[in-house]
Amino acid sequence: MTKPQFTLEQHQETGKVLKAMHDQAVHLSVDLSHHYPVAEVEKPAHRLIDAIDALRCRLDTLVCQEHPDKPNSVVLGCYYGGGQESEDDR
């Protein structure tokens, strides 16, 4: 049995969440580097950012595969664009 794929709207919402998580992780990394030796916090913080980026990249590929009928401007914006444009905006 195949699991149901995300709707386009679910991809758009997930993209917003992951972008916010990425931004927060970057800010946290910078903040930590101001308070702790870089060697203690740099690698774990970068692994967190890299993991979020890897997930965004994989989901970006999946949304393109799952929704080939949608306009590129909508699909490609889910994980790396503003995620604001919907199909109705086209």
C-alpha positions as CSV (number, residue, x, y, z in Angstrom):
1,M,0.0,0.0,0.0
2,T,1.4,3.4,-1.0
3,K,1.4,6.2,1.5
4,P,-0.5,9.4,0.4
5,Q,1.8,12.1,-0.8
6,F,1.7,15.7,0.4
7,T,-0.7,18.1,-1.2
8,L,0.8,21.2,-2.8
9,E,-0.5,23.2,0.2
10,Q,1.2,20.8,2.6
11,H,4.5,21.3,0.8
12,Q,4.0,25.1,0.9
13,E,3.4,25.0,4.7
14,T,6.3,22.6,5.3
15,G,8.5,24.9,3.3
16,K,7.6,27.8,5.5
17,V,8.3,25.8,8.6
18,L,11.6,24.5,7.4
19,K,12.7,28.0,6.3
20,A,11.9,29.3,9.7
21,M,13.8,26.4,11.3
22,H,16.8,27.1,9.1
23,D,16.8,30.8,9.9
24,Q,16.5,30.0,13.7
25,A,19.3,27.5,13.5
26,V,21.6,30.0,11.8
27,H,20.8,32.7,14.4
28,L,21.3,30.1,17.2
29,S,24.7,29.1,15.7
30,V,25.8,32.7,15.6
31,D,24.6,33.4,19.1
32,L,26.3,30.3,20.5
33,S,29.5,31.3,18.8
34,H,29.5,34.5,20.8
35,H,29.2,32.7,24.1
36,Y,31.1,29.4,23.7
37,P,34.3,28.3,22.1
38,V,33.6,27.8,18.4
39,A,35.1,24.3,18.5
40,E,32.4,23.2,21.0
41,V,29.4,24.5,19.2
42,E,30.3,24.9,15.5
43,K,30.1,21.3,14.3
44,P,26.8,20.4,16.0
45,A,25.2,23.7,14.9
46,H,26.3,23.1,11.3
47,R,25.1,19.5,11.4
48,L,21.7,20.9,12.4
49,I,21.7,23.4,9.5
50,D,22.9,20.8,7.1
51,A,20.2,18.4,8.1
52,I,17.5,21.0,7.6
53,D,19.0,21.9,4.2
54,A,19.1,18.2,3.1
55,L,15.5,17.8,4.0
56,R,14.5,20.9,2.1
57,C,16.4,19.7,-0.9
58,R,14.8,16.3,-0.8
59,L,11.3,17.7,-0.4
60,D,12.0,20.2,-3.2
61,T,12.7,17.2,-5.5
62,L,9.6,15.4,-4.3
63,V,7.2,18.3,-4.8
64,C,8.4,18.7,-8.4
65,Q,7.9,15.0,-9.0
66,E,4.5,14.8,-7.3
67,H,3.0,17.9,-8.9
68,P,4.2,18.1,-12.5
69,D,0.9,19.6,-13.6
70,K,1.4,22.7,-11.4
71,P,3.2,25.9,-12.7
72,N,6.9,25.9,-12.1
73,S,6.7,29.2,-10.3
74,V,4.4,27.6,-7.7
75,V,6.1,24.3,-7.3
76,L,9.7,25.7,-7.2
77,G,8.7,28.3,-4.6
78,C,7.6,25.8,-2.0
79,Y,11.0,25.2,-0.3
80,Y,13.3,28.0,-1.6
81,G,11.0,30.7,-2.6
82,G,8.7,32.8,-0.5
83,G,6.1,30.0,-0.6
84,Q,3.5,32.7,-0.9
85,E,2.3,32.2,-4.5
86,S,-0.5,29.8,-5.0
87,E,-1.8,28.3,-8.2
88,D,-4.7,30.8,-8.0
89,D,-2.2,33.7,-8.2
90,R,-1.1,32.6,-11.7
